[in-house]
Amino acid sequence: MNHEQLQVPDPARSYLRSVVSAVDCEISQLAQIRTGEPIQTTDQLREHWKELISLLALGTEPEYRECPSCHHVGMRFATHCGFCWTRLPPFISSPDAPGKENR
């Protein structure tokens, strides 16, 4: 028997879905803009796009490094491997490869 966990509606996710739907609708109307329809749609699209970016709050891409012991990938500044719990040496960036670890 398949037991799926019942999830209560999440207001933030519901709002995110409504913004995605609005952006999708406005993108589908872009063809009409080329035929002389009002440009208001592109302004609405830009506003909804900014709102979507804000809601996603992606931030910067996390940086990772490989554990020297088990070779699993973990967070760049972790002090222990999340897989084998080996204590990791402090991260030191290589001058010839900014943002990359020494190997």
C-alpha positions as CSV (number, residue, x, y, z in Angstrom):
1,M,0.0,0.0,0.0
2,N,1.4,3.4,-0.9
3,H,1.2,5.9,2.0
4,E,1.8,9.4,0.7
5,Q,2.1,12.1,3.4
6,L,-0.7,14.6,3.3
7,Q,0.6,18.1,2.9
8,V,-1.3,21.1,4.1
9,P,-1.5,23.9,1.6
10,D,1.5,26.2,1.9
11,P,0.5,29.9,1.4
12,A,4.0,30.8,0.2
13,R,4.0,28.0,-2.4
14,S,0.5,28.9,-3.5
15,Y,1.5,32.5,-4.0
16,L,4.6,31.4,-5.9
17,R,2.4,29.3,-8.2
18,S,0.2,32.3,-8.9
19,V,3.2,34.5,-9.8
20,V,4.5,31.7,-12.1
21,S,1.1,31.4,-13.7
22,A,1.0,35.2,-14.3
23,V,4.5,35.2,-15.9
24,D,3.4,32.2,-18.1
25,C,0.3,34.0,-19.2
26,E,2.2,37.2,-20.0
27,I,4.9,35.3,-21.9
28,S,2.1,33.7,-24.0
29,Q,0.9,37.2,-24.9
30,L,4.2,38.4,-26.2
31,A,3.3,37.4,-29.7
32,Q,0.4,39.9,-29.6
33,I,2.9,42.7,-28.7
34,R,4.7,42.2,-32.0
35,T,1.4,42.7,-33.8
36,G,0.7,46.1,-32.3
37,E,-1.1,45.3,-29.0
38,P,-0.3,47.5,-26.0
39,I,3.1,47.2,-24.4
40,Q,1.6,47.0,-20.9
41,T,2.1,43.3,-20.9
42,T,5.9,43.6,-21.0
43,D,5.8,45.9,-18.0
44,Q,3.6,43.4,-16.1
45,L,5.9,40.6,-17.2
46,R,9.0,42.5,-15.8
47,E,7.2,43.2,-12.5
48,H,6.1,39.6,-12.1
49,W,9.6,38.4,-13.1
50,K,11.2,40.6,-10.4
51,E,8.6,39.3,-7.9
52,L,9.4,35.7,-8.9
53,I,13.1,36.2,-8.5
54,S,12.5,37.7,-5.0
55,L,10.3,34.8,-4.0
56,L,12.8,32.2,-5.1
57,A,15.5,33.9,-3.1
58,L,18.2,31.7,-4.7
59,G,21.2,33.7,-3.5
60,T,24.6,32.9,-4.7
61,E,25.6,29.4,-5.9
62,P,27.0,27.4,-2.9
63,E,30.6,26.3,-3.2
64,Y,31.7,22.7,-2.7
65,R,34.8,20.6,-2.3
66,E,35.6,17.0,-2.2
67,C,36.4,15.1,1.0
68,P,40.1,13.8,0.8
69,S,39.1,10.6,2.6
70,C,35.9,9.3,1.0
71,H,35.7,11.7,-2.1
72,H,32.1,12.7,-1.4
73,V,31.3,16.3,-2.2
74,G,30.4,18.7,0.6
75,M,30.2,22.4,1.5
76,R,33.4,24.3,0.8
77,F,33.9,25.6,4.4
78,A,32.7,22.5,6.2
79,T,34.9,21.3,9.1
80,H,33.8,17.6,8.8
81,C,32.7,15.5,5.9
82,G,28.9,15.0,5.9
83,F,29.3,11.4,4.7
84,C,32.2,9.9,6.6
85,W,32.6,12.5,9.3
86,T,36.3,12.9,8.7
87,R,37.7,16.2,10.0
88,L,38.5,18.3,7.0
89,P,41.6,20.6,6.8
90,P,40.8,24.3,6.5
91,F,40.0,25.4,3.0
92,I,42.8,27.4,1.3
93,S,42.2,28.8,-2.1
94,S,44.8,28.4,-4.8
95,P,46.2,31.7,-6.2
96,D,46.1,30.3,-9.7
97,A,42.5,29.2,-9.5
98,P,40.3,31.7,-7.6
99,G,37.4,30.0,-6.0
100,K,38.8,26.5,-6.6
101,E,40.4,24.3,-4.1
102,N,44.0,22.9,-4.2
103,R,44.1,19.3,-5.3
